[in-house]
Amino acid sequence: METKSWYQSKTIWGILIAALGYVISEVLKVPDVQLPENADFNQLKAYADAVKAAQGNVTVIISQAIAAVGSVLAIYGRMKAEGKIS
């Protein structure tokens, strides 16, 4: 089985990026705005209202986007993984 360095792993980078989104939201005390899984229309409307209530706070949007991108990258990296990390 092929091995690679930890910094070549999409899963590791995804986890680090998602953690960065979390740290940004905690350090800057960003209000928690989360979209539920399999959201229906009313939940999407409540999510949009929560973003509006944050007064369009760019930090909220950025930290949530960073966390989402990191999570997707970690899942993708885990699905496509072919070797071990050394």
Secondary structure, DSSP 8 states (H G I E B T S, - for coil): --EE-GGG-HHHHHHHHHHHHHHHHHHTT-------TT--HHHHHHHHHHHHHTTT-HHHHHHHHHHHHHHHHHHHHHHH--SEE-
